[in-house]
């Protein structure tokens, strides 16, 4: 039986996993026909569960987000599978992606957070669009544990 984790412990473990990974898998819905679409993006997971990433204006996932902003984002450490399956951890963030306007007060500090993690991600973002995923639910899965450690954000806004 696995231990019960508090909201703070789940967010902290998710954040630590996110710090170790440069990229994650973004799942969107095709704007044209409603089918699923996945892509790899450079990202930063904030301590509050929000995900920051950048994109150009033309990629499929940008068009998809503009049509249907509900997304899912996967962060994992799959590289450990080669040596230790039991250390395979993953976080799924389900939420709503939004464009952060360059004119907004939040833009520069959020871009700086992304740049602190990955300078190239910030370069791509500054030439395109900064996206923020506001989480509705964050799910932490550790190794072979049957438990799914869940934070429901409900109507609470991530800070």
Secondary structure as GFF3:
##gff-version 3
##sequence-region A 1 159
A	DSSP	alpha_helix	7	19	.	.	.	ID=ss1
A	DSSP	beta_strand	23	29	.	.	.	ID=ss2
A	DSSP	beta_strand	36	45	.	.	.	ID=ss3
A	DSSP	beta_strand	51	55	.	.	.	ID=ss4
A	DSSP	alpha_helix	60	67	.	.	.	ID=ss5
A	DSSP	beta_strand	70	76	.	.	.	ID=ss6
A	DSSP	three_ten_helix	78	82	.	.	.	ID=ss7
A	DSSP	three_ten_helix	85	87	.	.	.	ID=ss8
A	DSSP	beta_strand	89	100	.	.	.	ID=ss9
A	DSSP	alpha_helix	105	117	.	.	.	ID=ss10
A	DSSP	alpha_helix	119	126	.	.	.	ID=ss11
A	DSSP	beta_strand	129	142	.	.	.	ID=ss12
A	DSSP	beta_strand	149	152	.	.	.	ID=ss13
###
